[in-house]
Amino acid sequence: MDWIPKTRLGQMVLNGEITTMSDALATKLPLREAEIVDILLPDLQDEVIDLNMVQRMTDSGRRVRFAVTCIVGNGDGFIGIGRAKGKEVGPSIRKAIDNAKLNIIEIKRGCGSWECGCGQPHSLPFEVMGECGSVRVSIKPAPRGIGLAVGDVAKKLLNLAGVKDAWGFARGNTKTKVNYAMATFEALRMTSTLRVTEEQAKQQNIVSGPVGITVTETDPEALEE
């Protein structure tokens, strides 16, 4: 990979001083190069959640531009969202994906449902809320086996973030996919900003970032034993 870093964080990653995405975010240095995410999260997945064609009439005629919203995630504790506009679809999507990589965050997961108590980080550790425009989103922990009882847009974000079970409630104009996605993203961001004591983290098995083994890869019968 022929990449010459232009930032301090990029230089530290290239030199091997930082080897995980968690360490990179812990430095609090600005993330301004998408190549950093490509190196630290090679299994990153991306998905286009909204693609709109915007037309504008000018003196020279009709001009068409595309507005794209993309999300990225590794399915194990990291999620990002980005938007971009351009004259062509392909370059706009690539730019939106790069912007999503620069906005990547690390979330906390746990077993916050009083109905479960399995101790596995399959859901959220507590209820979180986010808003964007008229949309208000509330995501609550759910017991194992419930799945993602949320809207289609929120389900895509939670899947890429690595959350397997959750209940979701949304108010406002949720047909506006961009606002719905941004509100869900802000709710997930709350899991990383809220402080958790060591006792709470141990009691609910709260994990920040990757857990190594995803819940879908684990045999439920083995956990019950």
Secondary structure as UniProt FT lines:
FT   HELIX           8..14
FT   TURN            15..16
FT   HELIX           21..26
FT   TURN            27..28
FT   HELIX           34..40
FT   TURN            42..43
FT   STRAND          45..58
FT   TURN            59..60
FT   STRAND          61..73
FT   STRAND          78..86
FT   HELIX           89..102
FT   STRAND          105..106
FT   STRAND          108..110
FT   TURN            114..116
FT   STRAND          128..132
FT   TURN            133..134
FT   STRAND          135..141
FT   TURN            144..145
FT   STRAND          148..149
FT   HELIX           152..161
FT   STRAND          166..171
FT   TURN            174..175
FT   HELIX           177..193
FT   HELIX           198..203
FT   TURN            204..205
FT   STRAND          207..208
FT   HELIX           215..217
FT   HELIX           220..224
//
